[in-house]
Amino acid sequence: MNPIQIPWLSAIIFLPLVASLAIPLIPDKDGKTVRWYGLGVAFVDFALMIFAFWQGYDFQSSALQMTESYPWIPQIGFNWSVAVDGLSMPLILLTGLINTLAVFAAWKVTNKPRLFYALMLVMYSAQLGVFLAQDLLMFFLMWEIELVPVYLLISIWGGKNRRYAATKFIIYTAAASIFILVAGFAMAFYGDNFTFNMTELGMKEYPQALELALYTGFLIAYGVKLPIFPFHTWLPDAHGEASAPGSMVLAGVLLKMGGYALIRFNVEMLTDAHVVFAPILAILGVVNIVYGACCAFAQTNLKRRLAYSSIAHMGFVLIGIASYTEIGISGAVLQMVSHGLIAASLFFLSGVTYERTHTLMMDKMGGMAKVMPRTFALFTIGSMASLALPGMSGFVGELMVFLGIGTSDVYSSSFKVVVIFLSAVGVILTPIYLLSMLRQVFYGQQSEELHLDAVVADVKPRELFITACLLIPIIGIGFYPKLATQTYDVKTVEVAAHARQVLPVVARQQPTNLYSQIFIAPTLASSEFVNISE
């Protein structure tokens, strides 16, 4: 049989889910068998997706590939429809890598190990479903299923305030999901063709008022997940209380679901409304960068500082999406991949540090570089990548976003200067709070409560392997960005071209001069630019 005829994508989604159902039947007393089982399933699924893409994915095509569609509930037009393209493929691989390493990072979980690994596998399956779904109702179902394991992972295996953090997480994300459902049904019912197929929904012609309302709803829903200020407050609490494996998945995959959905729905499917909202996204991106960096300074909790750093880095994704350029949108995707790797490594290392010191408060640490030199070295490499040191993936992603917004011909020069300047301020602040974190944790004055010489051991082989699996692609992409960009470049070129195609027409139809000073659009007849209010 030709490999492409095999339902690879369905198998990739169902394998972790079906495997999780067998965990209660595994004979195990101390959790050792279950953890090997969970790791084996996660690794096999990751290997399966690599093999499937190697056999059936065409890097030169921007179309949906490896498409599978089966009637699920035909009475309401609900189909099991999955496919992959350049926008989802790198994020699927990122999901596979980080979830596999997160399961390996949870090697010392002894509290209810069966439930823990079952939830990890269910979450893994749902995340893959989000990136592969081509039916809006299926997308919503996967989006919702993913919330339950995350809530339980925080509320059961989290820190002292875990229930508060888990409750806040579920309230924010579940409430935001209502907007996906409402907007999705509005799109499905509009017009003569009732459908949940995302390709067909994107081809519909919506009235301007309805499209702006749909865009607003999706922006709120996905803005909570990304997260965008002011819908971000759940993230520091969730990171501060979640275990290291949970934080790895939160930062490495869950935030990327928001960025992915913004491009898939708001830019691809609601392109006309994107003309109006693009400057707002750029402004929100700047706010995220500066606000996140400033708040990171105020944090004495190690993981909360890294959480606010994640908020700042997601601001570059918003600016790239708003740029209307190929390099800007490509930079947004690369920033998501890069930040997923970097954040996962830093949160894992913060968990390694917590296991030795039993605290996340930086003022209670200090002097750890002497007894944990390898941990210090790994933490430094991860921090250098986060502050966008040249030669690291973070530098390439942020540089592409800057080039994208700087070379965009749809914004006025003054607007671009302000966006670039304020974003650069955030870039300058990043090394300050990250380097001060390293100094305080590893070279600060040692707390009297911390008896390092007696109890602290440096990073172990398992921990070194997990960190290396994250740092090697970070450095590899930094020196040779094509390792990542070649998987999605064709798709981002198409997305940018599609967005720019409707720009001149929509710009002339706007009745308001709201963006007359900052937002300009090319005319249909010439290469000159006109104010949107003309």
C-alpha positions in Angstrom: 0.0 0.0 0.0 1.2 3.5 -0.8 2.1 5.2 2.6 0.1 8.3 1.8 -3.1 6.2 1.6 -2.7 5.2 5.3 -4.6 7.6 7.6 -1.4 8.8 9.2 -2.9 12.0 10.7 -5.8 10.2 12.4 -3.3 7.6 13.8 -1.1 10.3 15.2 -4.0 11.9 17.0 -5.6 8.7 18.3 -2.5 6.8 19.4 -1.9 8.8 22.7 -5.6 8.9 23.4 -6.2 5.2 23.0 -3.0 4.4 24.8 -4.1 6.4 27.8 -7.2 4.2 28.2 -5.0 1.2 28.7 -3.0 2.7 31.6 -5.5 1.5 34.3 -5.0 -2.0 33.1 -1.2 -2.0 33.4 0.0 -4.0 36.4 2.2 -1.6 38.3 2.8 -0.8 42.0 5.4 2.0 42.2 4.7 3.8 38.9 7.9 2.6 37.1 6.1 0.5 34.5 3.5 3.3 33.8 6.2 5.9 33.2 8.1 3.7 30.7 4.8 3.0 29.0 3.9 6.7 28.8 7.4 7.6 27.5 7.2 4.8 24.9 3.8 5.9 23.6 4.9 9.6 23.4 8.1 8.7 21.6 6.4 6.3 19.2 3.9 8.9 18.3 6.6 11.5 17.7 8.5 9.0 15.5 5.3 8.2 13.6 4.7 11.8 12.7 8.3 12.3 11.5 8.0 9.2 9.3 4.6 10.2 8.0 5.8 13.7 7.0 8.9 12.3 5.5 6.9 10.0 3.3 3.8 12.0 2.5 4.5 15.7 3.0 5.6 18.0 0.1 7.6 21.0 1.3 7.1 22.8 -2.0 3.3 22.9 -1.7 1.2 25.4 0.2 -2.0 23.4 -0.1 -3.5 21.2 2.6 -1.9 17.8 2.4 -2.5 14.2 3.6 -6.2 15.1 3.9 -8.5 12.8 5.6 -12.3 13.3 6.0 -14.9 11.0 7.4 -18.5 11.7 8.3 -18.8 11.9 12.1 -22.3 13.2 12.8 -23.7 13.9 9.3 -27.0 15.2 10.7 -25.3 18.4 11.8 -22.5 18.4 9.2 -19.9 17.4 11.8 -17.0 15.6 10.1 -13.7 14.1 11.2 -11.5 16.2 8.9 -7.8 16.6 9.3 -5.0 17.8 7.1 -1.6 19.4 7.4 0.2 22.4 5.7 3.2 24.6 6.3 1.4 26.5 9.0 0.6 23.5 11.2 3.5 21.1 10.3 6.3 22.7 12.3 4.0 23.2 15.3 3.0 19.5 15.2 6.6 18.5 15.3 7.2 21.0 18.2 4.2 19.4 20.0 5.6 15.9 19.6 9.1 16.8 20.8 8.0 18.9 23.8 5.4 16.4 25.0 7.8 13.5 24.7 10.4 15.4 26.7 7.8 16.5 29.2 6.8 12.9 29.9 10.5 12.1 30.4 10.9 15.1 32.7 8.1 13.7 34.9 10.2 10.7 35.8 10.0 11.3 39.6 6.2 11.7 39.8 5.0 9.3 42.5 1.6 10.9 43.3 -1.0 9.1 41.3 1.3 8.2 38.4 -1.4 6.4 36.4 -3.6 9.5 36.3 -0.7 11.8 35.6 0.6 9.9 32.6 -3.0 9.3 31.3 -3.7 13.0 31.4 -0.4 13.8 29.7 -1.3 11.5 26.8 -4.8 12.9 26.5 -3.5 16.4 26.4 -0.9 15.4 23.8 -3.7 14.0 21.6 -5.9 17.0 21.9 -3.0 19.4 21.1 -2.3 17.5 17.9 -6.0 17.6 17.1 -6.1 21.4 17.3 -3.2 21.8 14.8 -4.6 19.2 12.4 -8.4 19.9 12.5 -10.0 21.2 9.3 -13.5 21.1 10.7 -14.3 24.1 12.9 -16.5 22.0 15.3 -13.7 19.4 15.6 -11.3 22.2 16.2 -13.4 23.5 19.0 -13.8 20.0 20.5 -10.1 19.5 20.6 -9.5 22.9 22.0 -11.9 22.2 24.9 -10.6 18.6 25.5 -7.1 20.0 26.0 -8.3 22.3 28.9 -9.3 19.5 31.2 -5.9 17.7 31.5 -4.1 21.0 32.0 -6.6 22.0 34.8 -6.1 18.7 36.6 -2.3 18.6 36.1 -2.1 22.0 37.8 -4.6 21.4 40.5 -3.3 18.0 41.6 0.5 18.2 41.0 1.0 21.9 41.4 2.4 24.1 44.2 0.7 25.5 47.3 -1.7 27.8 45.4 -2.4 25.2 42.7 -6.2 25.2 43.1 -6.4 29.0 42.7 -4.1 28.9 39.7 -6.0 26.0 38.1 -9.3 27.6 38.7 -8.2 30.9 37.2 -6.8 29.1 34.2 -10.0 27.2 33.5 -12.2 30.3 34.0 -10.2 32.4 31.6 -9.7 29.8 28.9 -13.2 28.2 29.1 -14.9 31.6 29.0 -12.8 32.6 26.0 -13.7 29.4 24.2 -17.4 30.5 24.1 -16.3 33.1 21.5 -15.0 30.3 19.3 -18.2 28.5 19.4 -20.4 31.5 18.8 -18.3 32.9 16.0 -18.0 29.4 14.5 -21.7 28.9 14.4 -22.3 32.3 12.9 -19.9 31.5 10.1 -21.4 28.1 9.5 -25.0 29.4 9.3 -24.3 32.4 7.2 -25.2 32.1 3.5 -26.9 29.2 1.7 -24.1 26.7 2.4 -24.2 25.4 5.9 -20.8 23.9 6.7 -18.1 23.6 9.4 -15.4 22.9 6.8 -12.7 25.6 7.5 -11.7 25.9 3.8 -15.3 26.5 2.8 -15.9 28.9 5.6 -12.9 31.0 4.5 -14.4 31.3 1.0 -17.6 32.8 2.1 -18.3 36.5 1.6 -19.3 38.0 5.0 -20.8 41.5 5.5 -18.3 43.9 6.9 -20.0 44.3 10.3 -20.3 40.5 10.7 -16.7 39.9 9.7 -15.5 42.6 12.2 -17.6 40.9 14.9 -16.2 37.5 14.1 -12.6 38.8 14.1 -13.2 40.4 17.5 -14.6 37.2 18.9 -11.7 35.1 17.6 -9.2 37.7 18.8 -10.5 37.5 22.3 -10.6 33.7 22.3 -7.1 33.2 20.9 -5.7 36.3 22.7 -6.4 34.6 26.1 -4.4 31.6 25.0 -1.5 33.5 23.4 -1.8 35.5 25.8 -2.4 39.1 24.9 -2.6 41.9 27.4 -5.0 42.3 29.3 -6.1 38.7 29.1 -2.7 37.4 30.4 -3.1 37.3 34.1 -3.8 33.5 34.3 -0.4 32.7 32.8 2.0 33.8 35.6 -0.2 32.0 38.2 -0.4 28.8 36.2 3.3 28.7 35.5 4.1 29.6 39.1 2.2 26.7 40.5 2.5 24.0 37.7 5.1 21.3 37.9 8.0 21.5 35.5 6.5 19.1 32.9 3.3 21.1 33.0 5.1 24.4 32.5 7.1 22.9 29.6 3.9 22.0 27.8 2.1 25.3 28.8 4.9 27.5 27.4 6.1 25.2 24.7 2.8 24.3 23.1 -0.4 25.8 24.6 0.6 29.5 23.9 1.4 28.5 20.3 -2.1 27.3 19.8 -3.2 30.9 20.1 -0.7 32.2 17.6 -1.5 29.4 15.2 -5.3 30.1 15.4 -4.8 33.8 14.9 -3.1 33.2 11.6 -5.4 30.3 10.5 -8.7 32.1 11.3 -8.1 35.8 11.6 -5.6 36.3 8.8 -6.5 33.5 6.4 -10.3 33.3 6.8 -11.2 36.9 7.8 -8.7 38.8 5.7 -11.0 41.8 5.1 -11.4 42.5 8.8 -7.6 42.0 9.3 -7.1 45.2 7.4 -8.9 47.1 10.3 -7.3 45.1 13.1 -3.7 44.7 11.9 -2.5 48.0 13.5 -4.3 47.0 16.7 -2.4 43.7 16.7 0.9 45.6 16.2 0.1 48.0 19.1 -0.9 45.1 21.3 2.3 43.3 20.4 4.3 46.3 21.5 2.3 46.5 24.8 3.0 42.8 25.4 6.8 43.3 24.8 7.2 46.3 27.0 4.7 45.3 29.7 6.0 41.8 30.0 9.6 42.9 30.2 8.8 45.5 32.9 6.7 43.0 35.0 9.5 40.4 34.8 11.7 42.8 36.7 9.3 42.9 39.6 9.2 39.1 40.0 11.1 37.4 42.8 9.7 34.0 41.8 11.8 32.3 39.2 9.0 30.8 37.2 6.9 33.9 37.3 9.8 35.9 35.9 10.0 33.4 33.0 6.2 33.5 32.6 6.3 37.3 32.0 9.2 36.8 29.7 6.9 34.5 27.6 4.3 37.2 27.5 6.9 39.6 26.1 8.1 37.2 23.5 4.6 36.5 22.3 4.4 40.2 21.4 6.7 39.6 18.5 4.3 37.0 17.1 1.5 39.7 17.1 3.8 42.2 15.3 4.8 39.6 12.7 1.2 38.7 12.0 0.3 42.4 11.6 3.2 43.2 9.3 1.6 42.2 6.0 5.0 40.9 4.8 6.3 37.4 4.0 9.3 37.8 6.2 7.2 39.2 9.1 4.7 36.3 9.1 7.5 33.8 8.6 9.2 35.4 11.6 6.1 35.0 13.7 5.9 31.3 13.0 9.7 30.9 13.7 9.3 32.9 16.9 6.6 30.4 18.0 8.8 27.5 17.3 11.9 29.1 18.8 10.1 30.3 21.9 8.5 26.8 22.4 12.0 25.3 22.5 13.6 28.0 24.7 10.7 28.3 27.2 10.5 24.6 27.6 14.2 24.3 28.4 14.1 27.2 30.9 11.1 25.9 32.7 12.5 22.5 32.8 15.8 23.8 34.3 13.8 25.8 36.8 12.2 22.5 37.9 15.6 21.0 38.2 16.6 23.9 40.5 13.5 23.5 42.5 14.1 19.8 43.1 17.5 20.7 44.7 16.5 23.8 46.7 12.7 23.3 47.3 12.1 26.9 46.6 11.4 29.2 43.5 12.1 32.4 45.4 15.3 33.9 44.0 16.1 35.8 47.1 16.3 32.4 48.9 18.8 31.0 46.5 22.4 32.1 45.7 25.8 30.7 45.3 24.5 27.7 43.3 27.1 28.0 40.5 29.8 26.5 42.7 27.9 23.2 43.3 25.8 23.1 40.1 28.2 24.3 37.4 26.6 22.2 34.6 23.1 23.5 35.5 24.4 27.0 35.5 25.9 26.5 32.1 22.7 25.1 30.6 20.6 27.8 32.3 23.0 30.4 30.8 22.7 29.0 27.3 18.9 29.0 27.5 18.9 32.5 28.8 21.2 33.7 26.0 18.7 32.1 23.5 15.8 33.9 25.2 17.5 37.3 25.1 18.1 36.8 21.3 21.9 36.3 21.3 23.1 36.0 17.7 23.6 32.3 16.8 20.5 31.3 18.6 17.0 30.8 17.2 15.5 33.6 19.3 17.7 36.1 17.4 16.6 34.9 14.0 12.9 35.0 14.9 13.0 38.5 16.4 15.2 39.8 13.6 12.7 38.5 10.9 9.8 40.2 12.8 11.7 43.5 12.9 12.6 43.3 9.2 9.0 42.4 8.4 7.4 45.4 10.1 10.3 47.7 9.1 9.9 46.9 5.4 6.1 46.8 5.4 4.7 49.2 2.9 1.2 49.4 4.4 2.1 51.5 7.5 3.3 55.1 7.7 7.0 55.7 8.6 6.1 57.3 11.9 4.0 54.3 13.0 6.8 51.8 12.0 9.4 53.9 13.9 7.3 53.9 17.1 6.6 50.2 16.9 10.2 49.3 16.2 11.6 51.7 18.9 9.3 50.5 21.6 9.9 46.8 20.7 13.6 47.5 20.8 13.2 48.8 24.3 11.7 45.5 25.3 14.7 43.7 23.6 17.1 45.8 25.7 15.2 45.1 28.9 15.2 41.3 28.3 19.0 40.7 28.9 18.8 42.9 32.0 16.2 40.8 33.8 17.5 37.5 32.6 21.1 38.2 33.5 20.1 39.6 36.8 18.1 36.4 37.4 21.3 34.3 36.6 23.4 36.5 38.9 20.9 36.3 41.8 20.3 32.5 41.5 23.8 31.3 40.8 26.1 34.0 42.2 24.0 35.9 44.7 24.5 35.7 48.5 23.6 32.2 49.7 20.6 31.9 51.9 21.2 30.6 55.4 18.3 28.2 54.9 20.0 26.7 51.8 22.7 24.1 52.7 24.0 23.6 49.2 27.1 21.6 50.1 25.1 18.9 51.9 22.1 18.4 49.7 22.5 19.7 46.2 23.6 17.5 43.2 24.3 18.8 39.8 22.3 18.0 36.7 22.0 14.3 36.1 22.3 12.4 32.7 18.5 12.2 32.2 18.2 15.9 32.8 21.2 16.7 30.7 19.7 14.7 27.8 16.3 16.5 28.0 17.9 19.9 28.0 20.3 19.0 25.2 17.3 17.8 23.0 15.9 21.4 23.3 19.1 23.4 23.1 20.6 21.6 20.0 17.7 22.6 17.7 17.8 26.1 19.3 21.5 26.5 18.2 20.9 24.6 15.0 18.2 27.0 13.9 20.2 29.9 15.0 23.1 29.0 12.7 21.0 27.6 9.9 17.4 29.0 10.1 16.4 27.1 7.0 16.1 24.0 9.1 12.8 25.4 10.3 11.8 28.0 7.7 11.8 25.5 4.8 8.9 23.6 6.4 6.6 26.6 6.1 8.0 29.3 3.8 5.8 28.4 0.9 2.7 28.7 3.1 3.6 32.0 4.7 4.3 33.5 1.3 0.7 32.4 0.3 -0.8 33.9 3.5 1.0 37.2 3.0 0.0 37.4 -0.6 -3.7 36.6 0.2 -3.8 39.2 2.9 -2.2 41.9 0.6 -4.6 41.0 -2.3 -7.6 42.4 -0.5 -5.8 45.3 1.1 -6.3 48.0 -1.5 -10.0 47.3 -2.0 -10.9 47.1 1.7 -8.8 50.1 2.5 -10.8 52.3 0.1 -14.1 51.0 1.4 -13.5 52.0 5.0 -15.8 54.9 6.1 -13.6 55.9 9.0 -10.3 57.8 9.1 -9.3 56.0 12.3 -6.0 54.8 10.8 -5.5 57.7 8.4 -2.2 58.7 10.0 -0.7 55.2 10.6 -2.2 52.8 8.1 -1.8 53.2 4.3 -2.7 50.8 1.5 -1.4 50.5 -2.1 -3.9 51.6 -4.8 -5.0 49.2 -7.5 -3.8 51.3 -10.3 -0.3 52.3 -9.2 2.4 51.6 -6.7 1.7 54.9 -4.8 0.2 54.7 -1.4 -3.0 56.4 -0.1 -4.4 57.0 3.3 -7.0 54.6 4.3 -9.5 57.4 4.7 -9.4 58.4 1.0 
